[in-house]
Each structure stands twice: as C-alpha cells, then as structure tokens.
Amino acid sequence: MRQQIKLVVMDPDYGYLKTLEKQIILQFADRADIQFITDPEYRERYFSTKRHIDLLVTCEEFYGTYLEKHVINQTLVLKKVEEESFMEMEKPVDLPEDFEVTVNLDELMAEDHASGEKPIIPIIEEEAPSGFYLEESIIAQLDAVVNEGAEAEEDEASEEEILTDSEEADDPDTDMEQKPAVDAVKETAEIADDCIVMSKFCTIREIIDVMEDLLSTAIVAPEEPEPLNKKPLKVIAVYSPIGGCGKSLVTLGIGRKLRKLDQSVLLVGCDEMQSISGFLDAEEYADPLLAEMMRQPGADIYWNILQNVEYEEDVRYLLPFAEPLSALGLGPDEMENLVRTIKEKQDFDYVILDLGSALNTTTRKLLCLADSIVLLTEPNAVSVKKMKKLVNNAALLPDCKCFMIANQYHMDGLRLPTQNLFGYLATYQDPEQALEDPVFYQIALEVLD
C-alpha cells in the first residue's frame, strides 16, 4: 500500500517550473510523493512503465495520448493563454455619445479632493497615455457595456447555430458520411474533457488552490506491481586506498561497457574533488541549488539531481560541483542521502560511484550501499602494502561481490601474483585506448550475471 499521494508536475520550461517548485513542496511535501519532470527524454523513460498518479500537472506540450496507458486520477493542464490588454478589444463597443472614458487628471483630482469621494485607480503606464486615469465608477460602466455586448453576441451565435442545424436537417443533399469525421476529431482532441484546464499565467496561489482541491479527494491506492522482468537498480563502487591509481578511468570504462550491453548507467563522482570530471569533455558544473537542497534534511532532491544529469558517449553522469564537497558542506549524510535517493527511484539500471582513496565515514557509508565493489591497485611496492592493509581489515568492507584489478599504467616493474587478481589493466599510452580494455567488459558481464 502506498503511504503517500503521488503528484507529478511536468513542464519543459525550467524557469517557469522553478517558480512553482518551492510553493508546491511547502504545500504538499508532508503528504505527497512529488516528481518534477522537465527533460523530454526523462519523461519518456519515466512513462515507459505503467504509473499510478493521483494528480498530474502538465503543460500542453507534454500532454498526449501516451498518458492513456497509465492510471491518472486527476489531470490539470496549464495552457499558454494570451492575456488581452484591458484597453484592447476585438470589436468596438458602441458607447453613448455623452459617455467619456478618460478625464483630465487635474480636474478629476480637484473634484475628488473637494467632494471627498473614493480614490482614483491609475491605469498601468503601458496601457494608457500618461496624464489620464480611470475612475472606478467609469470602469464599472464600461464593464457593463462590454458584458451587454458579449451577451448579445452569444444570443446571435446561438440563433445562427439553431438555424444552421435546422437547415442542414431539412437539406436532403447533406452528406451523411461527414459525421464520422467530426467524431474522429473529438477522439483526437489534444485535451480530454475530464481534464481541468488553467492558464499558465494564473497566479501561483490560484494554481496551488486548484491542486489542493483536486488532491483533497484523492484516495491512496495500492502501487502498481513492477513488471516481473524489471531488475532492481544496482550500485557499483570503485574504490582504492591508493590515490591517483585510475579509479575515475575504471568508473568510466565500466559504465561505457554496461551501456553497450543496453543498460542505463549513471556515474557519480563521490571523492572530494569529483575527479571523474577530468575524463569528460564538457566543462560544466552542477547548479549550486543542488548542494543547497542536499543540505536541507528531508528535502526531496531527486528533481534537482535530474536537472544536473548530462550525457557523454551515451553514459549519463552527475555534473560535478565547482567547489570541493567539504567547502559546500556536503558530508557523509548528504552524500549517502544522494545515493539512496537515486537508488530508491529505480530509474537507472546501474549507478557507479567513483570514491575517494580515504576510507573515511563518507566512503564507508557509500560502500555499504554498493551491490558490487571494484578494488583497484597498482603493481608497485607502495600500492601492494596499502592494498594488503585493506585486505587484512576486510571487516571494513561490506559483504558483497568484489573484483580486484591492477592498473599497469604506472608500473614500476613489480607484478602482483595473478591468482589474487580478477584481471589487470594493460599499459596504454592513451587513456581513450585504456577505456576499451577487455577487463571492463569482463566486469560488466559479471555484474549482469
């Protein structure tokens, strides 16, 4: 049984959705599981499995027939409705000859000052020439005339529809085969009749109030079971007590091989400097808002995580921060929560963690979340001593599948006994060639089994 209401909010305009995000979280976070979606590709992946949603708030661009395959109790569609200027009308309104809309500012202020009547309401500068104002009583009269004109037009339109229908019914030459075409248009309508439609230009308070009304009647129903062939997300941690031995290279190499085996992969740099960014072409940094949200206990950070995911060579990776993790106040609890959140959402097949060489609290917490560990060493005396010390204290590592490989890229002539290794990374002159080493493919096959 689901414990919370499921709320999904979608819009490709990140700037617009960001204006709603804070208020939605404050209003519904205590009783709803909130999912924000801006990336079209992630939207397709999210709806690739059947979803049960209590309230879907979506822009018109993201609304489509694909939603019919899912269980959605309420749908709120936010449309781009152009606001008409107060002073512009589609048709001229016939006003009495003695009816004046504008009056001289000086005369009006003098009269009101002498009579003590209600204050004057100014028109916005871009809607009227400077020096002119509208009085509230005049606005009321103008609205009344406009309403009368609109009602008269509606009555005329109704009479024309009745007359047209009767003429078509009496006309023996009317083509009866055209009616199915009208029904077809209704079936392919962009927005279903049971959807609530609002303008995107409504105030945040108005949108929140409508969402509140729709969610007030929501009944928490059992979650749809996952498909039987759906495998749970697995975490692979790449670790070594040896600094600079190639952990980031191994992380990227395994990720690329898993992607070639049709697995969706997310790489996360978890060391202090997030060194994996050095192997990526793009020089982009994560939004500081992600770090801010990570520091807030209980905050729903998954949407912020997805906003900072990029692609390279078909592998997704979380953008690194411009500053070290400690400088941003991101410690063991924040990093653990980051990985747990990604793991619980189950939107990827594998998450590969590039860990730092220090076996501190952060590293140990992340290792405990791993389903598999790849230990990396180098064939030199110093590296062997460090790895032996780790192996002799195996209780520090979680009980899970473990692969140890040796990186000969920095070899100084000392080789480790091959019986202790799963494989080794040969010597390469170019890191790009090293990324294609067969050992990564072997590990990928092992973790798939």
ZAKENU-653806 format. One record per residue (C-alpha): residue in three letters; x, y, z. Coordinates in steps of 0.25 Angstrom, whole numbers, plus 5000, padded with zeros to 4 digits. Layout:
% residues N
ALAXYZ;...
END
This chain:
% residues 449
MET500050005000;ARG500650144996;GLN500750235008;GLN500750365001;ILE499950424989;LYS500650424976;LEU500850564970;VAL501550584957;VAL501850724951;MET502350744936;ASP502850854928;PRO504050874919;ASP504151014923;TYR505151004935;GLY505051154939;TYR503451144939;LEU503451014947;LYS504451074957;THR503451184961;LEU502451074965;GLU503450974972;LYS503651044985;GLN502151064988;ILE501850924983;ILE502850864992;LEU502350945004;GLN500950915002;PHE500950764999;ALA502250705003;ASP501750655016;ARG500650565009;ALA501150544995;ASP502250484987;ILE502550594977;GLN503250574964;PHE503750694955;ILE504050664941;THR504650764931;ASP505450674922;PRO504750614910;GLU505650494909;TYR505450464924;ARG503950484923;GLU503950374912;ARG504750284921;TYR503850314933;PHE502550274926;SER503250154919;THR502650074931;LYS501250074936;ARG501050184946;HIS499950214956;ILE499850364958;ASP498750434967;LEU499050574961;LEU499750604948;VAL500050754946;THR500550774932;CYS500750874921;GLU500050864908;GLU501350824901;PHE501550704910;TYR500050654909;GLY499850544899;THR499150404897;TYR500250334903;LEU499650374917;GLU498450284914;LYS499350164917;HIS499450204931;VAL498550214943;ILE498350364946;ASN497250404955;GLN497350554952;THR498050644942;LEU498250794942;VAL498750844929;LEU499350984929;LYS499251054915;LYS499851174909;VAL498651274909;GLU499051404903;GLU498551514913;GLU497751624906;SER498051764909;PHE497051844917;MET496951954907;GLU496951864894;MET495651794890;GLU495351704878;LYS494151784873;PRO493851934876;VAL492751954887;ASP491652054884;LEU491652154895;PRO490652264898;GLU491052404891;ASP491152464905;PHE492052354911;GLU493452394914;VAL494452284917;THR495652384921;VAL495652514928;ASN496652614931;LEU497552574943;ASP497652714949;GLU496152734948;LEU495852594954;MET496752614965;ALA496252754969;GLU494752694969;ASP495052574977;HIS495852664987;ALA494752754989;SER493652644990;GLY494452544998;GLU494052434988;LYS494752304987;PRO496252304982;ILE496652294967;ILE497152164962;PRO498352184951;ILE498452104939;ILE499752034936;GLU500652124929;GLU500852044917;GLU499352024915;ALA498952174915;PRO499552314912;SER500152384923;GLY499352484930;PHE498052414929;TYR497352324939;LEU496052244940;GLU495052254952;GLU494552134958;SER493052174954;ILE493452194940;ILE494152054940;ALA492851994945;GLN492052054934;LEU493052014923;ASP492951874928;ALA491451874928;VAL491451914913;VAL492451814909;ASN491651704916;GLU490351744909;GLY491051744896;ALA491651604899;GLU490351544903;ALA489651604891;GLU490751534882;GLU490551404889;ASP489051414887;GLU489251434872;ALA490251324871;SER489251224877;GLU488151264868;GLU489151244856;GLU489551104861;ILE488051064862;LEU487751124849;THR488951054842;ASP488550924849;SER487150924844;GLU487550964830;GLU488550844830;ALA487450754835;ASP486450804824;ASP487450794813;PRO487350664806;ASP488750684799;THR489450674813;ASP490550574812;MET490350484824;GLU491750424823;GLN492350554829;LYS491850524843;PRO492850414846;ALA493950514842;VAL493450604853;ASP493450494863;ALA494950464859;VAL495350604862;LYS494750594876;GLU495450464879;THR496850524875;ALA496550654883;GLU497850704890;ILE497250714904;ALA496150614909;ASP494850664914;ASP495150614928;CYS496450704930;ILE496450834937;VAL497050944929;MET497651064934;SER498451184929;LYS499951174932;PHE499851324935;CYS498951304947;THR499651334960;ILE500351234968;ARG499351234979;GLU498251204969;ILE498951084963;ILE499251034977;ASP497851054981;VAL497350964969;MET498350864972;GLU497950864987;ASP496450844983;LEU496850724973;LEU497750654984;SER496750674995;THR495850564989;ALA497050474985;ILE497050334991;VAL498350264993;ALA498250134985;PRO499250014984;GLU500450034976;GLU500449964962;PRO501349844963;GLU502649854956;PRO502849764943;LEU503349634947;ASN504549654938;LYS504949784944;LYS506249774951;PRO506549864963;LEU507649974962;LYS509049924966;VAL510150014971;ILE511549984967;ALA512650054976;VAL514050074970;TYR515050094982;SER516550084985;PRO517350134997;ILE518350174986;GLY518250314981;GLY518350344967;CYS518350204962;GLY517250214952;LYS515950204959;SER515250304951;LEU515650234938;VAL515150104943;THR513850164947;LEU513650224933;GLY514150094926;ILE513150004933;GLY512050104930;ARG512250104915;LYS512349954915;LEU511049944922;ARG510350044913;LYS510849954901;LEU510049844908;ASP508749924907;GLN508849964922;SER508550114926;VAL509650164935;LEU509950284944;LEU511350324948;VAL511450394961;GLY512750454966;CYS512850444981;ASP514250484984;GLU514550614990;MET514950684976;GLN514050594968;SER515150554959;ILE514350484949;SER514050614942;GLY515550614937;PHE515150504928;LEU513950574922;ASP513950674910;ALA512950764916;GLU513350874926;GLU512050894933;TYR511750904947;ALA510550864956;ASP509550964960;PRO509851014974;LEU508450994977;LEU508650844977;ALA509650864989;GLU508750954996;MET507550854995;MET508450744999;ARG508850815012;GLN507350825016;PRO506850705024;GLY505650635018;ALA505650715005;ASP505250644992;ILE506550654984;TYR506250564972;TRP505750664963;ASN506950754966;ILE507850634963;LEU507250604949;GLN507350754945;ASN508950734947;VAL509050604939;GLU509750614926;TYR510150514915;GLU511450474908;GLU511750354900;ASP510350304903;VAL510750304918;ARG510050394928;TYR510750464939;LEU510450554950;LEU511150694948;PRO512250724958;PHE512150844967;ALA513150954964;GLU513650944979;PRO514050834987;LEU512950754995;SER513450795008;ALA513450945004;LEU511950925001;GLY511650865014;LEU511350725007;GLY511850625017;PRO511550475019;ASP510050485022;GLU509750575010;MET510550485000;GLU509850365006;ASN508550425004;LEU508850464990;VAL509150314986;ARG508050264994;THR507050354987;ILE507550314973;LYS507550164977;GLU506050174983;LYS505550234970;GLN506050124961;ASP506050204949;PHE507450144945;ASP508050004943;TYR509350034950;VAL509950154958;ILE511550154958;LEU512150224969;ASP513550284968;LEU514050284982;GLY515250354989;SER516450284994;ALA516250315008;LEU515450215016;ASN514650315024;THR513250325028;THR512750365015;THR513450255007;ARG512950155017;LYS511550195017;LEU511550195001;LEU512250055001;CYS511050005010;LEU510050044999;ALA510849964988;ASP510449834982;SER511849814976;ILE513249874979;VAL514349884969;LEU515649904976;LEU516849964968;THR518349944971;GLU519649964964;PRO520849874963;ASN521849944971;ALA522249924986;VAL521550044992;SER520250004986;VAL520349864990;LYS520649905004;LYS519349995004;MET518449884998;LYS519049775007;LYS518649865019;LEU517249885014;VAL517049735011;ASN517549695025;ASN516449785030;ALA515349725021;ALA514249755032;LEU514349905028;LEU513749865014;PRO512249815012;ASP511949675009;CYS511749674994;LYS512349634981;CYS513749694980;PHE514649704968;MET516149744969;ILE516849784957;ALA518249844955;ASN518649964947;GLN519949954940;TYR519950094934;HIS520850134945;MET521650004946;ASP523050014952;GLY523449864949;LEU522749794961;ARG521649704958;LEU520549644967;PRO520249494967;THR519249474956;GLN518449374965;ASN518049494974;LEU517449574963;PHE516149574955;GLY516949644943;TYR517849754940;LEU517849884932;ALA518949874922;THR519949984919;TYR519450094910;GLN519950224904;ASP518550284902;PRO517450284913;GLU516450264902;GLN517050134898;ALA517050094912;LEU515550114913;GLU515450004903;ASP516249904911;PRO515549764911;VAL515549754927;PHE514449854927;TYR513549774918;GLN513849654927;ILE513449724939;ALA512149774932;LEU511749634929;GLU512049584943;VAL511149694950;LEU510049664940;ASP510049514944;
END
